[in-house]
Amino acid sequence: MKSCSEVVSLLVEYLEGQLPPHTHARLEQHLSRCPACVAHVRSYQSTLSLLHSIREQDLPDELRLSLRAFLDREGNN
């Protein structure tokens, strides 16, 4: 990896195990030397974990409706 911005741009694919082996190895090498990127990866993982634990009915009505409208718009693009 040339920069931390490359790590961020590949974060989703990295966490989903979808990177080619060479790219995965380069990213892992960068993480071994970059505490800031490690913190970013951990923060992203925590956020995903939290989001997966929330049920739709647990959200306030206004937030749930706003999210539903957003997802509907994005699904039509």
Phi and psi in radians as a Rosetta constraint file:
Dihedral C 1 N 2 CA 2 C 2 CIRCULARHARMONIC -1.470 0.35
Dihedral N 2 CA 2 C 2 N 3 CIRCULARHARMONIC -0.512 0.35
Dihedral C 2 N 3 CA 3 C 3 CIRCULARHARMONIC -2.699 0.35
Dihedral N 3 CA 3 C 3 N 4 CIRCULARHARMONIC 2.895 0.35
Dihedral C 3 N 4 CA 4 C 4 CIRCULARHARMONIC -1.131 0.35
Dihedral N 4 CA 4 C 4 N 5 CIRCULARHARMONIC -0.549 0.35
Dihedral C 4 N 5 CA 5 C 5 CIRCULARHARMONIC -1.117 0.35
Dihedral N 5 CA 5 C 5 N 6 CIRCULARHARMONIC -0.539 0.35
Dihedral C 5 N 6 CA 6 C 6 CIRCULARHARMONIC -1.138 0.35
Dihedral N 6 CA 6 C 6 N 7 CIRCULARHARMONIC -0.709 0.35
Dihedral C 6 N 7 CA 7 C 7 CIRCULARHARMONIC -1.044 0.35
Dihedral N 7 CA 7 C 7 N 8 CIRCULARHARMONIC -0.831 0.35
Dihedral C 7 N 8 CA 8 C 8 CIRCULARHARMONIC -1.060 0.35
Dihedral N 8 CA 8 C 8 N 9 CIRCULARHARMONIC -0.722 0.35
Dihedral C 8 N 9 CA 9 C 9 CIRCULARHARMONIC -1.184 0.35
Dihedral N 9 CA 9 C 9 N 10 CIRCULARHARMONIC -0.377 0.35
Dihedral C 9 N 10 CA 10 C 10 CIRCULARHARMONIC -1.830 0.35
Dihedral N 10 CA 10 C 10 N 11 CIRCULARHARMONIC 0.085 0.35
Dihedral C 10 N 11 CA 11 C 11 CIRCULARHARMONIC -1.035 0.35
Dihedral N 11 CA 11 C 11 N 12 CIRCULARHARMONIC -0.812 0.35
Dihedral C 11 N 12 CA 12 C 12 CIRCULARHARMONIC -1.083 0.35
Dihedral N 12 CA 12 C 12 N 13 CIRCULARHARMONIC -0.855 0.35
Dihedral C 12 N 13 CA 13 C 13 CIRCULARHARMONIC -1.097 0.35
Dihedral N 13 CA 13 C 13 N 14 CIRCULARHARMONIC -0.641 0.35
Dihedral C 13 N 14 CA 14 C 14 CIRCULARHARMONIC -1.092 0.35
Dihedral N 14 CA 14 C 14 N 15 CIRCULARHARMONIC -0.871 0.35
Dihedral C 14 N 15 CA 15 C 15 CIRCULARHARMONIC -1.218 0.35
Dihedral N 15 CA 15 C 15 N 16 CIRCULARHARMONIC -0.446 0.35
Dihedral C 15 N 16 CA 16 C 16 CIRCULARHARMONIC -1.573 0.35
Dihedral N 16 CA 16 C 16 N 17 CIRCULARHARMONIC 0.026 0.35
Dihedral C 16 N 17 CA 17 C 17 CIRCULARHARMONIC 1.199 0.35
Dihedral N 17 CA 17 C 17 N 18 CIRCULARHARMONIC 0.568 0.35
Dihedral C 17 N 18 CA 18 C 18 CIRCULARHARMONIC -1.894 0.35
Dihedral N 18 CA 18 C 18 N 19 CIRCULARHARMONIC 0.152 0.35
Dihedral C 18 N 19 CA 19 C 19 CIRCULARHARMONIC -1.453 0.35
Dihedral N 19 CA 19 C 19 N 20 CIRCULARHARMONIC 2.546 0.35
Dihedral C 19 N 20 CA 20 C 20 CIRCULARHARMONIC -1.043 0.35
Dihedral N 20 CA 20 C 20 N 21 CIRCULARHARMONIC 2.617 0.35
Dihedral C 20 N 21 CA 21 C 21 CIRCULARHARMONIC -0.919 0.35
Dihedral N 21 CA 21 C 21 N 22 CIRCULARHARMONIC -0.740 0.35
Dihedral C 21 N 22 CA 22 C 22 CIRCULARHARMONIC -1.128 0.35
Dihedral N 22 CA 22 C 22 N 23 CIRCULARHARMONIC -0.761 0.35
Dihedral C 22 N 23 CA 23 C 23 CIRCULARHARMONIC -1.160 0.35
Dihedral N 23 CA 23 C 23 N 24 CIRCULARHARMONIC -0.714 0.35
Dihedral C 23 N 24 CA 24 C 24 CIRCULARHARMONIC -1.043 0.35
Dihedral N 24 CA 24 C 24 N 25 CIRCULARHARMONIC -0.785 0.35
Dihedral C 24 N 25 CA 25 C 25 CIRCULARHARMONIC -1.115 0.35
Dihedral N 25 CA 25 C 25 N 26 CIRCULARHARMONIC -0.719 0.35
Dihedral C 25 N 26 CA 26 C 26 CIRCULARHARMONIC -1.136 0.35
Dihedral N 26 CA 26 C 26 N 27 CIRCULARHARMONIC -0.691 0.35
Dihedral C 26 N 27 CA 27 C 27 CIRCULARHARMONIC -1.155 0.35
Dihedral N 27 CA 27 C 27 N 28 CIRCULARHARMONIC -0.776 0.35
Dihedral C 27 N 28 CA 28 C 28 CIRCULARHARMONIC -1.028 0.35
Dihedral N 28 CA 28 C 28 N 29 CIRCULARHARMONIC -0.692 0.35
Dihedral C 28 N 29 CA 29 C 29 CIRCULARHARMONIC -1.109 0.35
Dihedral N 29 CA 29 C 29 N 30 CIRCULARHARMONIC -0.743 0.35
Dihedral C 29 N 30 CA 30 C 30 CIRCULARHARMONIC -1.072 0.35
Dihedral N 30 CA 30 C 30 N 31 CIRCULARHARMONIC -0.774 0.35
Dihedral C 30 N 31 CA 31 C 31 CIRCULARHARMONIC -1.088 0.35
Dihedral N 31 CA 31 C 31 N 32 CIRCULARHARMONIC -0.537 0.35
Dihedral C 31 N 32 CA 32 C 32 CIRCULARHARMONIC -1.189 0.35
Dihedral N 32 CA 32 C 32 N 33 CIRCULARHARMONIC -0.298 0.35
Dihedral C 32 N 33 CA 33 C 33 CIRCULARHARMONIC -2.016 0.35
Dihedral N 33 CA 33 C 33 N 34 CIRCULARHARMONIC -0.013 0.35
Dihedral C 33 N 34 CA 34 C 34 CIRCULARHARMONIC -2.281 0.35
Dihedral N 34 CA 34 C 34 N 35 CIRCULARHARMONIC 1.638 0.35
Dihedral C 34 N 35 CA 35 C 35 CIRCULARHARMONIC -1.058 0.35
Dihedral N 35 CA 35 C 35 N 36 CIRCULARHARMONIC -0.536 0.35
Dihedral C 35 N 36 CA 36 C 36 CIRCULARHARMONIC -1.138 0.35
Dihedral N 36 CA 36 C 36 N 37 CIRCULARHARMONIC -0.721 0.35
Dihedral C 36 N 37 CA 37 C 37 CIRCULARHARMONIC -1.228 0.35
Dihedral N 37 CA 37 C 37 N 38 CIRCULARHARMONIC -0.643 0.35
Dihedral C 37 N 38 CA 38 C 38 CIRCULARHARMONIC -1.049 0.35
Dihedral N 38 CA 38 C 38 N 39 CIRCULARHARMONIC -0.766 0.35
Dihedral C 38 N 39 CA 39 C 39 CIRCULARHARMONIC -1.093 0.35
Dihedral N 39 CA 39 C 39 N 40 CIRCULARHARMONIC -0.690 0.35
Dihedral C 39 N 40 CA 40 C 40 CIRCULARHARMONIC -1.118 0.35
Dihedral N 40 CA 40 C 40 N 41 CIRCULARHARMONIC -0.777 0.35
Dihedral C 40 N 41 CA 41 C 41 CIRCULARHARMONIC -1.072 0.35
Dihedral N 41 CA 41 C 41 N 42 CIRCULARHARMONIC -0.790 0.35
Dihedral C 41 N 42 CA 42 C 42 CIRCULARHARMONIC -1.113 0.35
Dihedral N 42 CA 42 C 42 N 43 CIRCULARHARMONIC -0.700 0.35
Dihedral C 42 N 43 CA 43 C 43 CIRCULARHARMONIC -1.109 0.35
Dihedral N 43 CA 43 C 43 N 44 CIRCULARHARMONIC -0.757 0.35
Dihedral C 43 N 44 CA 44 C 44 CIRCULARHARMONIC -1.101 0.35
Dihedral N 44 CA 44 C 44 N 45 CIRCULARHARMONIC -0.771 0.35
Dihedral C 44 N 45 CA 45 C 45 CIRCULARHARMONIC -1.061 0.35
Dihedral N 45 CA 45 C 45 N 46 CIRCULARHARMONIC -0.750 0.35
Dihedral C 45 N 46 CA 46 C 46 CIRCULARHARMONIC -1.105 0.35
Dihedral N 46 CA 46 C 46 N 47 CIRCULARHARMONIC -0.717 0.35
Dihedral C 46 N 47 CA 47 C 47 CIRCULARHARMONIC -1.095 0.35
Dihedral N 47 CA 47 C 47 N 48 CIRCULARHARMONIC -0.797 0.35
Dihedral C 47 N 48 CA 48 C 48 CIRCULARHARMONIC -1.077 0.35
Dihedral N 48 CA 48 C 48 N 49 CIRCULARHARMONIC -0.738 0.35
Dihedral C 48 N 49 CA 49 C 49 CIRCULARHARMONIC -1.067 0.35
Dihedral N 49 CA 49 C 49 N 50 CIRCULARHARMONIC -0.779 0.35
Dihedral C 49 N 50 CA 50 C 50 CIRCULARHARMONIC -1.087 0.35
Dihedral N 50 CA 50 C 50 N 51 CIRCULARHARMONIC -0.792 0.35
Dihedral C 50 N 51 CA 51 C 51 CIRCULARHARMONIC -1.079 0.35
Dihedral N 51 CA 51 C 51 N 52 CIRCULARHARMONIC -0.665 0.35
Dihedral C 51 N 52 CA 52 C 52 CIRCULARHARMONIC -1.213 0.35
Dihedral N 52 CA 52 C 52 N 53 CIRCULARHARMONIC -0.384 0.35
Dihedral C 52 N 53 CA 53 C 53 CIRCULARHARMONIC -1.521 0.35
Dihedral N 53 CA 53 C 53 N 54 CIRCULARHARMONIC -0.219 0.35
Dihedral C 53 N 54 CA 54 C 54 CIRCULARHARMONIC -1.541 0.35
Dihedral N 54 CA 54 C 54 N 55 CIRCULARHARMONIC 2.276 0.35
Dihedral C 54 N 55 CA 55 C 55 CIRCULARHARMONIC -1.610 0.35
Dihedral N 55 CA 55 C 55 N 56 CIRCULARHARMONIC 2.597 0.35
Dihedral C 55 N 56 CA 56 C 56 CIRCULARHARMONIC -0.967 0.35
Dihedral N 56 CA 56 C 56 N 57 CIRCULARHARMONIC -0.707 0.35
Dihedral C 56 N 57 CA 57 C 57 CIRCULARHARMONIC -1.221 0.35
Dihedral N 57 CA 57 C 57 N 58 CIRCULARHARMONIC -0.213 0.35
Dihedral C 57 N 58 CA 58 C 58 CIRCULARHARMONIC -1.415 0.35
Dihedral N 58 CA 58 C 58 N 59 CIRCULARHARMONIC -0.265 0.35
Dihedral C 58 N 59 CA 59 C 59 CIRCULARHARMONIC -1.402 0.35
Dihedral N 59 CA 59 C 59 N 60 CIRCULARHARMONIC 2.558 0.35
Dihedral C 59 N 60 CA 60 C 60 CIRCULARHARMONIC -1.040 0.35
Dihedral N 60 CA 60 C 60 N 61 CIRCULARHARMONIC 2.565 0.35
Dihedral C 60 N 61 CA 61 C 61 CIRCULARHARMONIC -0.927 0.35
Dihedral N 61 CA 61 C 61 N 62 CIRCULARHARMONIC -0.803 0.35
Dihedral C 61 N 62 CA 62 C 62 CIRCULARHARMONIC -1.081 0.35
Dihedral N 62 CA 62 C 62 N 63 CIRCULARHARMONIC -0.755 0.35
Dihedral C 62 N 63 CA 63 C 63 CIRCULARHARMONIC -1.158 0.35
Dihedral N 63 CA 63 C 63 N 64 CIRCULARHARMONIC -0.769 0.35
Dihedral C 63 N 64 CA 64 C 64 CIRCULARHARMONIC -1.029 0.35
Dihedral N 64 CA 64 C 64 N 65 CIRCULARHARMONIC -0.794 0.35
Dihedral C 64 N 65 CA 65 C 65 CIRCULARHARMONIC -1.163 0.35
Dihedral N 65 CA 65 C 65 N 66 CIRCULARHARMONIC -0.687 0.35
Dihedral C 65 N 66 CA 66 C 66 CIRCULARHARMONIC -1.118 0.35
Dihedral N 66 CA 66 C 66 N 67 CIRCULARHARMONIC -0.765 0.35
Dihedral C 66 N 67 CA 67 C 67 CIRCULARHARMONIC -1.127 0.35
Dihedral N 67 CA 67 C 67 N 68 CIRCULARHARMONIC -0.731 0.35
Dihedral C 67 N 68 CA 68 C 68 CIRCULARHARMONIC -1.078 0.35
Dihedral N 68 CA 68 C 68 N 69 CIRCULARHARMONIC -0.766 0.35
Dihedral C 68 N 69 CA 69 C 69 CIRCULARHARMONIC -1.093 0.35
Dihedral N 69 CA 69 C 69 N 70 CIRCULARHARMONIC -0.750 0.35
Dihedral C 69 N 70 CA 70 C 70 CIRCULARHARMONIC -1.058 0.35
Dihedral N 70 CA 70 C 70 N 71 CIRCULARHARMONIC -0.846 0.35
Dihedral C 70 N 71 CA 71 C 71 CIRCULARHARMONIC -1.097 0.35
Dihedral N 71 CA 71 C 71 N 72 CIRCULARHARMONIC -0.657 0.35
Dihedral C 71 N 72 CA 72 C 72 CIRCULARHARMONIC -1.113 0.35
Dihedral N 72 CA 72 C 72 N 73 CIRCULARHARMONIC -0.755 0.35
Dihedral C 72 N 73 CA 73 C 73 CIRCULARHARMONIC -1.109 0.35
Dihedral N 73 CA 73 C 73 N 74 CIRCULARHARMONIC -0.784 0.35
Dihedral C 73 N 74 CA 74 C 74 CIRCULARHARMONIC -1.164 0.35
Dihedral N 74 CA 74 C 74 N 75 CIRCULARHARMONIC -0.591 0.35
Dihedral C 74 N 75 CA 75 C 75 CIRCULARHARMONIC -1.192 0.35
Dihedral N 75 CA 75 C 75 N 76 CIRCULARHARMONIC -0.383 0.35
Dihedral C 75 N 76 CA 76 C 76 CIRCULARHARMONIC -1.590 0.35
Dihedral N 76 CA 76 C 76 N 77 CIRCULARHARMONIC -0.032 0.35
